[in-house]
Amino acid sequence: MQSYDDFYKTEQMFYLYLIALFLDMQDHRYVPVALFYRFLLESQIYFCNKKAKILENQGFLTI
């Protein structure tokens, strides 16, 4: 069985950054918005790579 620990950790961080972005929009300024967008882009790339790897291992995707 594959480990999904990385998914869980990244998902947790994603929600933390969403909360930080919401607070930032409310003028609390806890986290810069640029940091959030950078994380969003990196996590999207990470999830796409992970999903492709899982599909490849299951034989659905051939690269």
C-alpha positions in Angstrom: 0.0 0.0 0.0 1.3 3.4 -0.9 2.0 6.1 1.7 -0.1 9.2 1.4 1.7 11.1 4.2 3.1 13.6 1.8 -0.4 14.3 0.5 -1.7 14.8 4.0 1.1 17.2 5.0 0.8 19.2 1.8 -3.0 19.4 2.2 -2.6 20.6 5.8 -0.2 23.3 4.7 -2.5 24.3 1.9 -5.4 24.9 4.3 -3.1 26.9 6.6 -2.1 29.1 3.7 -5.7 29.5 2.7 -6.5 30.7 6.2 -3.5 33.0 6.1 -4.7 34.4 2.7 -8.1 35.1 4.2 -6.6 36.9 7.1 -4.4 38.9 4.8 -7.4 39.9 2.8 -9.0 41.1 6.0 -6.0 43.4 6.5 -4.4 41.4 9.3 -1.2 40.9 7.1 0.0 37.7 8.8 1.4 36.2 5.6 2.4 37.9 2.3 0.1 37.1 -0.5 3.0 36.3 -2.8 4.1 33.5 -0.5 0.7 32.0 -0.7 0.7 32.1 -4.5 4.1 30.6 -4.7 3.0 27.7 -2.4 -0.1 27.2 -4.5 1.9 26.9 -7.6 4.4 24.5 -6.1 1.7 22.3 -4.5 -0.2 22.1 -7.8 3.0 20.9 -9.6 3.7 18.5 -6.7 0.1 17.0 -6.8 0.2 16.7 -10.6 3.6 14.8 -10.4 2.4 12.6 -7.6 -0.9 11.7 -9.5 1.0 11.0 -12.7 3.4 8.7 -10.8 0.5 6.8 -9.1 -1.3 6.4 -12.5 1.9 5.2 -14.1 2.5 2.6 -11.3 -1.1 1.3 -11.8 -0.5 1.0 -15.6 -3.0 3.8 -16.6 -0.3 6.1 -17.8 2.6 5.4 -20.0 5.4 7.9 -20.4 
